[in-house]
Amino acid sequence: MKDFFEIDKEELKKAYRLAYSIENMEGWEAENRRIEYIGSTEKAGRITDYYRDSTGMYWYCSRHRRKTGEIVSMETFIFGSGFQKRERERKRKRYVF
């Protein structure tokens, strides 16, 4: 997702109170549910994206806007642009016997 739009204020009240991190969908046995983007908020460069799944549960994930205006994932913002590739290689090497 490149850009975002502001979430409706009433929807934000519900989502903020009830949302779980999208990274935890598997733990809630929700990984196969269809999700719909419902909007975002931005504060001090941190963008929080909100989603609603097919059962009505709310989910969120975070991104960050760099000083250049580029929007990146939190992993990229914290660990650098090659993080996902390095993480895949690390996991692959861990299971080699």
Secondary structure, DSSP 8 states (H G I E B T S, - for coil): -----B--HHHHHHHHHH-EEGGGTTTTT-TTS-EEEEEEEEETTEEEEEEEETTS-EEEEEEEE-TTS-EEEHHHHHH-TTHHHHHHHHHHHHT--
